[in-house]
Amino acid sequence: MPTAQMPSEFDPERRGISAPRPAGGQDPDPDKTAATERRYLWLLVLMIALIVGITTAVGIIGMIVVALGGTT
């Protein structure tokens, strides 16, 4: 059974839009877009790993310096 939708979802004028709804919304090349998104996902994972790794390394180095009698 399809969900009931409000008429205001379909009527641009009731939503305060004076112009007709623009055309579009279809991806012309979904395979290329998916490949690009996978590349961005790997870059995101790499950036998060670098941030976590660098902060962990700096924390460990700081603890070693303090343990050896250095100042913070």
PyMOL commands that set and color helices and strands:
alter all, ss='L'
color gray80, all
select helices_A, chain A and resi 7-9+30-67
alter helices_A, ss='H'
color red, helices_A
deselect
rebuild
show_as cartoon
